[in-house]
Amino acid sequence: MRGASVVGLGYVGLTMAACLADRGIKTTAVDIDKEKLDMLRRGIVPFYEPHLQEMLAKGLAVKAMVVTDNLEEATRNSDVMFVTVGTPSNPDGSINLDQVKAASTGIGSTLKKTPGYHLVVIRSTVTPGTTEHLVKPLLESTSGKSCGSDFGLCVNPEFLAEGLAVHGTMNPDRIIIGECDKDAGDALGSFYASFHGQRMPSLLRTTPMNSELLKYANNAFLATKVSFINSLASLCEQIPGADVEVVAKGIGLDPRIGPLFLRAGLGWGGSCFPKDLRALVEFARAKGEGLPVIRSAYDVNEFQPLRAVRMAEHLIGSLRGKRVAVLGVSFKPETDDTREASGLVVIHGLLREGAEVTVYDPKAMQNARAVLGEKVRYARSALESIEGADCCIVATEWEEFRKLTAEDYAKRMRIPSVVDGRRIYDPNLFKSKVRFAAIGLA
Ligand SMILES: NC(=O)c1ccc[n+]([C@@H]2O[C@H](COP(=O)([O-])OP(=O)(O)OC[C@H]3O[C@@H](n4cnc5c(N)ncnc54)[C@H](O)[C@@H]3O)[C@@H](O)[C@H]2O)c1
């Protein structure tokens, strides 16, 4: 085998390239962003993902990994090419396939110049039909070659979670192969069999259409589960004596439901759930289907972060001129990704109410500054952010925030009051020392 290549070095692609190199596969990692490439060549990961920095440095040092903008070199030096470019939202919510189109056109023209069979694998999240009706014709027209005989094409959706990306890539719970033809599916199946060896996970081979749809179904289901428990949380807040944590624990013990993704909080954000749900709803609308359950899950999530603002008002009255600390602007712990983060929605809500906001996040300060600029103040630690504050809202469940005690808040704040948007504190310990409100608790 010549090696593998990965096109598009974001959270998904860079993690994949580093993991392939770590298992001894010669990997060519391609991107078009010159600034990003410069950093990567110097061994610097331009975002925070646990373990990735060490793996990149090692891959480059042992020359298992090359970082380049040269697609031709990547095609020449690999038999399998994974496409991991971004698929953001258009303003109407539909999927924007510009990066997929550009990558397919580029790959096709390099296939034209490269002899031998090559396998192209779409790993980006794309709406059903994209691989067969957009990628395949583009590859064929630009390469002058035939899919199925001269090159193979598969869809192979990625299910990793940011913050756990390396572990997720090394130990996926399943592999889905949507094959345009059997030879392509065989080739990708063998690739993964040798990559995972004895620890090969469950494998499902199916059509590209099913693979593309099930990736969206997966995210839509998880997001719906969270919105479901958040709806119950809102009800619990109106019933003295009720606690959504206990309700979630009880229903999570039913094996038909399960405990995961049943944590009430300020809702889901990130680079996947919001854009994927929008893309699925928009795709379905064009087919004449409304997907009311999924639309409702999205609607619940739109308002969920703002519940924290209402709770802050309930605790300290009008927020105008008040100093509010927001802990956490990454969309979840162990990442610096602030895309569609609930914390940002909270901050914008507070600013609209006239509050003065101080922000702290262990990893996402740079990304927060890029979005919020001079509109807020930035603290260097959680303790500094609550110093003299009138209220604190916990928006991300970073471990560092869990360690703060009720006494820490009581000692430092002007009006000691805490809104626990992620249910990280024991209400019994907090309620006696500070004004306290939590999602899903009356
Ligand atoms: N981030 C996640 O947790 C996650 C999880 C599962 C699936 N996905 C899906 O995987 C895909 C990638 O996600 P991401 O978060 O890594 O995206 P990203 O936006 O972080 O990175 C995309 C990268 O592709 C590069 N790129 C764009 N056009 C290119 C081209 N023509 N040639 C080479 N490189 C190009 C960009 O410069 C960028 O570095 C998306 O479809 C996403 O929905 C993401």
The ligand as an ORCA input file, in Angstrom:
! r2SCAN-3c Opt
* xyz 0 1
  N     -16.362     18.542     14.155
  C     -17.016     17.436     14.496
  O     -17.158     17.103     15.683
  C     -17.561     16.517     13.423
  C     -17.998     15.226     13.792
  C     -18.502     14.390     12.801
  C     -18.599     14.841     11.496
  N     -18.199     16.112     11.180
  C     -18.291     16.537      9.776
  O     -16.975     16.435      9.228
  C     -16.747     17.508      8.292
  C     -15.550     18.332      8.716
  O     -15.830     18.910      9.974
  P     -14.744     19.801     10.762
  O     -15.399     20.242     12.017
  O     -13.462     19.061     10.804
  O     -14.631     21.017      9.731
  P     -13.674     22.304      9.800
  O     -14.474     23.409      9.219
  O     -13.105     22.424     11.179
  O     -12.460     21.950      8.814
  C     -12.619     21.833      7.430
  C     -11.216     21.993      6.797
  O     -11.315     21.757      5.384
  C     -10.440     22.668      4.731
  N     -10.834     22.779      3.309
  C     -11.880     23.428      2.778
  N     -11.908     23.264      1.438
  C     -10.849     22.478      1.122
  C     -10.340     21.949     -0.101
  N     -10.927     22.179     -1.267
  N      -9.221     21.198     -0.051
  C      -8.590     20.951      1.115
  N      -9.029     21.420      2.313
  C     -10.138     22.174      2.305
  C     -10.602     23.948      5.519
  O      -9.529     24.841      5.294
  C     -10.633     23.392      6.953
  O      -9.331     23.315      7.483
  C     -18.062     18.288      8.243
  O     -18.850     17.796      7.203
  C     -18.701     17.979      9.582
  O     -20.103     18.092      9.548
  C     -17.670     16.942     12.116
*
